[in-house]
Structure formats: C-alpha cells, structure tokens
Amino acid sequence: MMTERELGNELEKARIAYIKPTGSDEAHRLGLLPQNIELPVGMKLYVLHAFDGSVLGFTDAYDTAYGAAVQNELTPVSVH
C-alpha cells in the first residue's frame, strides 16, 4: 500500500493533469473570474489542474484544455 506522499510522487513523475468542467460559482471560488463577472447561463469553463489540484489554466473549450496539456507534456484525464 502506497502512502499519500508516494502516490503524489508517482503522479508527479507521470505528469498527470486533469481537466474539470467548471461553472461560474466554482470559477469565482478558484479566483479565475472577478466577482463582478458572470458566465452566460449554461456556459462552462474547462480548468486544467496539476495532479495536486493547483490551477494551470482555463479555457472555454475542452479540446483547447486537452491540447494545452499535451503541448506541455502532461497526460490529461477528465474529471466529471
């Protein structure tokens, strides 16, 4: 059984990143959007996160987030 630290080290070596669809409330919580800016109803942002949860970037298209991960030699996975 791996410890949490060992698992983190393995994920870092594998260069795993995850793409998470995010609405307006979550985007504000993450500090991606100023509080006075709202997304149109139903619009999502796709946030690219490092394995540790830190935000690497965001876009309005899944394909763009996926491409950014690959260009930066990360292995993208989706989170729903």
N, C-alpha and C positions, 0 to 999 in steps of 0.2 A: 504494500500500500504506500503510495506517494504522499508526502506531506504537501501542504498548500504551497510552500516555497518551492519545492521540487517541481510541482506541476507548473507553477509560474515560470520557472527557468526553462522547462521543456517547451512551453508555449512561446516564450520569447525566442528560443532557438528556431522554432518552426515558423516564426514571423507570421503568426495568426492575427488577423484583424477581422472585425465583424461589422456588418452593415445593418443598421437598425432603422426602420421607418419611424419617424418621429413627427408628432403633431405640434401645434403651436404652444400648448402648455409646457410640454417637455422641452421644446426648443428654448423657451424663456428660462426654464429652470436650469438648463445647461449653460445659459449665458450666450446662446448663439444669436438670439434676436433681442433688440432693445424692447423694453416693456411696452412702449407705445406703438409697436409694430405688430400687426396681426396677420396671420396667413389667411388666404381665402378659405372659405368653408370647404372641407374635404381635402385640402392640399396637404401633402406630406413632404417633409424633408427626409433625405436619406443621410444618416450620420455614420461616418466611418470612425470606428473606435479601435484603439490598440487593444491587445489582449487584456490589459489591466483596466480597461474601461475609459481611459483618457480619450478625449475627442481629438481626432487627427484632421477632420474636415467634414464639410457637409455640402450637399447639393440638392437640387430638386428632381434628380433622376437617378434611379438605381444603377443604370448602366454606367453613368459617369462615376459614381462612387466605386463601383466594381473596377472600372478602368484605372482609377487613381490608385487603388490598392495594388493592382497588378504592376502598374508602372513603377511603383515604389518597392517592388519585390516582396509584397505581402501576400499571404494566402487568404483571400476573402471568404467569409462564411456569412450566411444570413441569420438574423435573429428576428423572430416574429413576436 
